[in-house]
Amino acid sequence: MNYKDYYSTLGVKKNASRDEIKKAYRKLARKHHPDVNPDDDTAAHKFKEVSEAYEVLGNEENRKLYDQLGADWKRYKQAGGQNTDFNWQEWARSQGARNRQHAYSRTTEDFFGGGDFSDFFEQIFGGGFNMGQQGQRHTRAGADFFGQPFGRQAGPVSRKGKDINAELEITLEEAYRGTEKSVRVNKNQMKVKIPKGIHNGRRLKLKGRGNPGSQGGESGDLYIRINIKPHEIFTREEENLHSTVNVGLFQMLLGGVVNVPTLTGNVKIKVPPESQPGKVMRLAGYGMPVFQSENRKGDLFVTLQVDLPDKLSPEEKKLFRELAKLRGEKVQDS
């Protein structure tokens, strides 16, 4: 039987506070728990070691006895004694710890029904320990870590159900005004409310609509990724929209009024005289609603493009040549 350095097992100093010990245990228990490491054959052993260490150091009475016995154990070993020559339980009783010893023997048995604490632990505290085949029973330390009442057996650890990821396609118009869609997930039909102004690629979370949990665990969540279909007129940048409008040559040169499509219908804009191709005009408030912001909208930026006339009549060609002559431009003769 070898001396067990429980402080080293938890990676804490001998003067560590209860909070430091508990924090170290929780970190290691979470790391080595068998249910978290189903493919690691060493996880159950490591979990048992840190649980045993916390069973001792996490309790003031246990820790006090361990600190006293630990020092005597080292001196006894240095004196050349044999492990089997010394009965730690008798020693503890001789120090007036009989009642405390009985309590330890009872509680370790109650936690797991007897079994395999380390020999060192059993010689000092008595009782037993049984991790079980699937690592589904825990020491008091395990119970404390996973929120089970002290002194009771902890059953299989509950698990949250897996999340589900899905995609939903909507139009730009639906993103503009908000919409409600019916989707089917895991044979369940549900309605999804899509807020106005939502961006392409944004995920909506529906809590508890994923796969069911196990052992009483809560259900996972449903994440729906929103895909907005490309629009034939508008492109989107954040809350702003962009479009291109064809304007007649004479309207560009002399000014005029043209119809511009928006997501709420056509509006009329004035084209300034002598506008150049590529001129951008801003229509304030005609963009997308700002996501989750009441009554705020982006802008619509309209790029003017010249719509040149074609199939000119002889008379039109004559007039254009005269205009070109006035402008000093050389053109092809008819």
N, C-alpha and C positions, 0 to 999 in steps of 0.2 A: 504494500500500500504506500503510495507516494503522497507527499504533502501537496495540497492543491492551493496554488496562489490565486485566489479569487480576484484580488485587485488587478493582477496582471491579465486575467481572463477578460475583465471588463475594460482594461486599459485606463485605469484611474489610479491616483495616488492614494496612499493609505489614510491621508487626512481629508480625502474627498468628502464633500457634503452629500446629504441624501439626494438632493436635486441633481448633483453631478453624477452620482451613481445611477439614478433613474434615467437620466438623459442618455448616458452611455449604454445602459441596457436596452433601452428602446431602439436605439440606432442599430445595435448588433442583432437584436431579436427580429427587427424588420428585415435586416439583410439576410439572415440565415434561416428564417422560418421555412419549414418544409413545404407549406402550401404555396409559398412564393417561389420555391426552387424545386419543382416536382422532378426535374431531371438531374438533380445534384444529390448523389448518394451520401455525401458528407454533410449535407445541410442539417439533417436531424441530429447528428452528433454534435455539431457546432452549436445548434440551438439549445440542446440539452446542457452543454457546458455553460453557456452564458445564463441560462435560466437557473441552473444550480448556483452559480455565483451570485445572482441577484436574490435568490431565495435566502442566501446567507447575509449578504451585505445590505440588502434592501430592508432588512428588519433589524431594529436596534438591539433586541435581545440576542438574535442570532449572531449579529456582527460582534457584539461584546464577547460572547463565548468563543467565537472563532479567533478573535484577536488574542485572547488569553491562552487558548489551546495551541494556537499556531506557534507562539513563542516557545511553549514547553515542548511541542513536537520537535522543533528544530534542535533544542538542547538535548532531547532524548536521543535523536538520531546521531548527534555528534558524540554522544557518550558510548556509542557502539551497540545500543539496544536493538532488538529485533522487532519488526512490526507486530508479530503475533504475540510478543511478550506483554503487551500493554493493552488494557481494556479501557478505551476512552470513555465509554459510558459509565463504568465504575468510577473513573476519575472525576467525571462531571458530577456524579451523585455525591462523591466525597467532598466536593466543593460547595455543596448546598444547592445544586442545580437539579435535583431530582424532579421536582414538579415541572420545571421548565423543560426538562428532557422528555417527560411524558407527553407534554403538549406538542413538541416537535415530532415525536414518533407518530402521534395520532394524525396531525395535519398532513404530513407527507403521504401517509397511507390514504387519507381521505381524498387527497387531490387526484390520485391516479390508481388506487387499488393495489398498490405494492409493485415492486419491480426492480428498477436498475438505476438508482442514484449511484454515484461513484462510491467505492468502498470507503474512501476518506470521509465523505459526507455521512454515510451510514454509521461509521464508527463513532463520530462525534454527536450526531443528532438523532440517529436511529431512523426507523421508517423506511419507506421505499418510494420508487418512482417508476412510471411506465409511460414511455413516449407513445406507445401504440404503433401499429404497423404503418399507418398513414400519417403519423405526426399530428393527429387531430386532437390529442389531449395535451394540456400544458400544465406546467408547474404554477404555483401561486404567482411567480413572476410573469409567466405567460398570460395567466388570467388577468393580472394587473395591466399588462401591456395592451391586451385586446379588449379591455373594458368589462371583463366579467367580474362578478362579485367575489371577494376574497373568500377562500375556503370552499369553493364549489368547483365541480368539474366543468370545464369549458368544452362544449360540443364542437362539431366541425365549424370552422371559421366561415362566416357568411361572406359571400362575394357579390360585388356589384355586377350586374349584367353588362355585357359588351355594348359599346356604342355602335350605332348604325350610321353610315354615311350614304346619303342619296343626293340626287341632282334633280333640279326642276327648271324647265325652260319657260321663260315668259317673254312677252313682247316689250318693246320700249314704252308703248302706250300703257301697258299694265304696270310697268315700273313707275310711270309718271303719276298715275292716279291711285296706285295701290290696288290689290286684288286679293281674292281668296281662291285657293286651288284645292282640289280634292286629290289626295295621293293615297296609294296603297302600299303599305309596308308590312311584311310578315303576315300577310292575309288580313291585315287590319286596314280598313278605310278610314282616313281621317282628313280633316280640313286644315289647311295651313293658311294663315293670314299673312300676306306679304305687304309690309308697310310701303307707302309711297316714297319714292326717291331712293330705293335700295340700289346698291351698286352691283355691277356684274362681278361674280365670283364671291360675293359675300355669303357667309354661312349663317343660317338661322338655327338656333338650338331649341329643341322641344324636349324639355326635361322629362325623364321617365318614360319616353316613348321608344326606347331602344329594346334590346333583348332583356328578358326577365332575369333577375338575379337568382343565385342558388343559396340554399340554406337560409332563406329569409332575407337575403340581401336585396337592396333596392334595384330597380330596373335601370338599365343604361339609358343613355340619351340618344336622341335622333338629331343628326346634323344634316341639314338640307342646303346644298350649294346652289345658289341661284345663278343661272346662265341667261343672259339677255340676248335675244336674237339680234343680229345686225339689222339695221334699219336702212331702207332704200333711199331715204332723204337725209337723215340726221346722223352725225357722229357725236359721241359724247366724251367730254373731258371733265371729270368730276361732276359738278352741277351745271356746267355750261354745255350748250349744244352748238353745233356748227352745221351749216348747210351752204349750198351754192345756188344762186338764182340767175337764170339767163335774162338779160335785159337787151332790148332792141338797140341797134346802133344809134338811131336818132334820139332815143331816150337817154342814152349815155352821153351824147354830145350836147343835147339841148335841155336835158332834165325831163322828168316825168314821174308818173306814179305807177308802181307795179305791185302785184299781189305776191306775198311771201307766205308759204305754208308754215304753220306752227303746230304743236301737238294739241292745240285747242281750236284749230281752224285757221283760215287765211286772214292775214292782216295786210293793210296797204301801207307802203312806205314811199317816201319821196326820194327820188334819185337826183342828186345835185347835178346841175349842168357840168359838162366836160369831165364827168367821172371816168377814171381810168379802169381798164380791166384789172380784176384782182382787188378792187377797193372793198374794204370790209366795213359793214355797218352793224352796229350793236343795237339789239332790241332788248332793253332791260326788262327782267322779270319773265322772259319767255323761255327760260331754260328749265332744268329739272328741279323739282322740289328738293330742298336740302334735307337729307335723311335725318329723321327724328328731330326736326326743327320746325316748329309750327309756323306756317305762312311765309316761309322764306324760300326764294327760288333763285336759281342761277339765271344767266342771260343767254340769248340766242345771237350768235355772230353769223351774219350773212355775207358771203363773198359774192360780189357782182361779176358776172361773166358776160361778155358781149355775144349777143346772138346775131351774127352777120347774115344779111339777106342773101338768098340764092335765087336762081332762075330769073335773073334781071331781064326786063323788057328792053328793047332798043332805046326807048325814050329814057329809061332809068340809067342805062349805060352812058347815054349822051350827057345827062346831068352830072353823073359822077366824074366824067372826063373834064367837064367844065370846072367842077369843084377841085379836081386834082390840078388843073392848070392854074387856078387861083392860088393853090397851096404851093405851087412850084414843084410838084411831083411829076415825074415822067411815068406814064403808064403805057401799056401795050395798045397799039392801034387795033381797031376792029378789022 
